[in-house]
Amino acid sequence: MPQDAWRIDNTPRAGSSEVLCDVEALNIDSASFRQLCESNGYDAVRIGERVLEIVGQRGKQHNPVTGSGGMFVGHVAEIGKELQGSNGLAVGDRIASLVSLTLTPLQIDEVLSVEIATGRIRVRGKAILFQSGLWARIPHDLDEGVALAVLDVAGAPAQVRRLCLPGATIAVVGADGKSGLLSCAAAKVRVGPEGRVIGIVPDDSSPGAQLLRQERLVDALVVADARNALEASARVAALAPDLCDVVVNCVNVAGTELASILCAREGGVVYFFSMCTSFTAAALGAEGAGRDVTMIIGNGYTKGHADIALQTLRENPALFAYFNETYATRKTA
Ligand SMILES: NC(=O)c1ccc[n+]([C@@H]2O[C@H](COP(=O)([O-])OP(=O)(O)OC[C@H]3O[C@@H](n4cnc5c(N)ncnc54)[C@H](OP(=O)(O)O)[C@@H]3O)[C@@H](O)[C@H]2O)c1
């Protein structure tokens, strides 16, 4: 299977049940992009070269360190015979892939630019979508960069909507990033006036943290480094002595599993959306702390996730404005 294969065939030709796309941009997932930045001194040229190297070696953008990928945006170039007229796509359609780049055959001819602030890489290349590969049309009312930023993390707010019940107490770790902000917004609506949303951020002066406060997307903001499990969980416990029904982990650094587990009440749920999550650290950490919690792997796909994430954005004008300010293509190109 392509996800766990080290290398896949990236010949840019659509098989009978495949779609070939001209790729314009890659949206590298945050855990992978942070790793690429740190190991290449935040140098855009070196990062671009490393991405070319990875794709050259593996036939896909599958970061060998983080194991994660991202998504692409581009135009449909060719539709395999079996899919013509049946998959809702036409040649020329502008789409974003909703399946990971870790399983998407990709060939890059040229890296045009690397945007350090957003993790977006403009390229000239080709990619293959399999029959099972999810995709979304780029909405006409949204800037492409904004759409990409939202669709990349669409699984988070959709899963939050499913997990949170009215009246519940929710903590979002890494609340001021893309998935964190959307998760807080989705949680706030779901838990209602009786519930509580607590955001955990490393620094409350970030624009995202300020937005959370100003727009009351959280009821409380905890400033803590989530890699310090005892400190972060003690601060949450000071606000919610019964701890949280649901904890959503949206960070892009390793080592935050235990903080998330310790913030959850006995019988609570921890949803690990972060790609930095270690199964062993989570499983053994919960065991060691004697916490009977249900831990959910952040499946990037939840039914209707793209629509739910876009709806979450559209329902919050201030969040919409923030995403435009931060991720719009015209700002960062
Ligand atoms: N499950 C999936 O299918 C899927 C799909 C896409 C992405 N992801 C993963 O989901 C995670 C979040 O993605 P994103 O795009 O939302 O990332 P993002 O926008 O970069 O946000 C990450 C957030 O984590 C915060 N953070 C970093 N270190 C922290 C610490 N020590 N304590 C508390 N918070 C900390 C960051 O704060 P600062 O900015 O202040 O550092 C930032 O707000 C990443 O790991 C990404 O790879 C998963």
The ligand as a MOL file (V3000), in Angstrom:
LIG
                    3D

  0  0  0     0  0            999 V3000
M  V30 BEGIN CTAB
M  V30 COUNTS 48 52 0 0 0
M  V30 BEGIN ATOM
M  V30 1 N -4.2770 14.1930 11.9280 0
M  V30 2 C -4.2000 14.7260 10.7490 0
M  V30 3 O -4.7200 14.2500 9.7700 0
M  V30 4 C -3.4440 16.0080 10.5850 0
M  V30 5 C -3.6330 16.8030 9.4480 0
M  V30 6 C -2.9100 18.0050 9.3560 0
M  V30 7 C -2.0500 18.3760 10.3660 0
M  V30 8 N -1.8720 17.5560 11.4450 0 CHG=1
M  V30 9 C -0.9850 17.8810 12.5580 0
M  V30 10 O -1.7090 18.6280 13.5260 0
M  V30 11 C -0.8120 19.4520 14.2670 0
M  V30 12 C -1.2900 20.8790 14.2250 0
M  V30 13 O -1.3250 21.3670 12.8880 0
M  V30 14 P -1.6140 22.9090 12.5960 0
M  V30 15 O -1.5650 23.0830 11.1350 0
M  V30 16 O -2.7820 23.3470 13.3600 0 CHG=-1
M  V30 17 O -0.2780 23.5340 13.2440 0
M  V30 18 P 0.0630 25.0400 13.6160 0
M  V30 19 O -0.8770 25.9780 12.9610 0
M  V30 20 O 1.5200 25.1960 13.3680 0
M  V30 21 O -0.2050 25.0520 15.1950 0
M  V30 22 C 0.5740 24.3480 16.1140 0
M  V30 23 C 0.3510 24.9640 17.4580 0
M  V30 24 O 1.0450 24.2490 18.5000 0
M  V30 25 C 1.5470 25.2220 19.3960 0
M  V30 26 N 2.6390 24.7180 20.2020 0
M  V30 27 C 3.9040 24.4720 19.7800 0
M  V30 28 N 4.6510 24.0480 20.8180 0
M  V30 29 C 3.8360 24.0230 21.9010 0
M  V30 30 C 4.0390 23.6990 23.2630 0
M  V30 31 N 5.2230 23.2790 23.7100 0
M  V30 32 N 3.0020 23.8030 24.1240 0
M  V30 33 C 1.7770 24.2280 23.6860 0
M  V30 34 N 1.5340 24.5480 22.3940 0
M  V30 35 C 2.5480 24.4500 21.5110 0
M  V30 36 C 2.0250 26.3200 18.4560 0
M  V30 37 O 2.2340 27.5170 19.1730 0
M  V30 38 P 3.3610 28.5590 18.6190 0
M  V30 39 O 2.9330 28.9040 17.2350 0
M  V30 40 O 3.2840 29.6730 19.5550 0
M  V30 41 O 4.6580 27.7990 18.6140 0
M  V30 42 C 0.8560 26.4100 17.4930 0
M  V30 43 O -0.1570 27.2260 17.9770 0
M  V30 44 C 0.5500 19.2600 13.6230 0
M  V30 45 O 1.2420 18.2670 14.3460 0
M  V30 46 C 0.2030 18.7600 12.2410 0
M  V30 47 O 1.2590 18.0370 11.6820 0
M  V30 48 C -2.5870 16.4020 11.5770 0
M  V30 END ATOM
M  V30 BEGIN BOND
M  V30 1 1 1 2
M  V30 2 2 2 3
M  V30 3 1 2 4
M  V30 4 1 4 5
M  V30 5 2 4 48
M  V30 6 2 5 6
M  V30 7 1 6 7
M  V30 8 2 7 8
M  V30 9 1 8 9
M  V30 10 1 8 48
M  V30 11 1 9 10
M  V30 12 1 9 46
M  V30 13 1 10 11
M  V30 14 1 11 12
M  V30 15 1 11 44
M  V30 16 1 12 13
M  V30 17 1 13 14
M  V30 18 2 14 15
M  V30 19 1 14 16
M  V30 20 1 14 17
M  V30 21 1 17 18
M  V30 22 2 18 19
M  V30 23 1 18 20
M  V30 24 1 18 21
M  V30 25 1 21 22
M  V30 26 1 22 23
M  V30 27 1 23 24
M  V30 28 1 23 42
M  V30 29 1 24 25
M  V30 30 1 25 26
M  V30 31 1 25 36
M  V30 32 1 26 27
M  V30 33 1 26 35
M  V30 34 2 27 28
M  V30 35 1 28 29
M  V30 36 1 29 30
M  V30 37 2 29 35
M  V30 38 1 30 31
M  V30 39 2 30 32
M  V30 40 1 32 33
M  V30 41 2 33 34
M  V30 42 1 34 35
M  V30 43 1 36 37
M  V30 44 1 36 42
M  V30 45 1 37 38
M  V30 46 2 38 39
M  V30 47 1 38 40
M  V30 48 1 38 41
M  V30 49 1 42 43
M  V30 50 1 44 45
M  V30 51 1 44 46
M  V30 52 1 46 47
M  V30 END BOND
M  V30 END CTAB
M  END
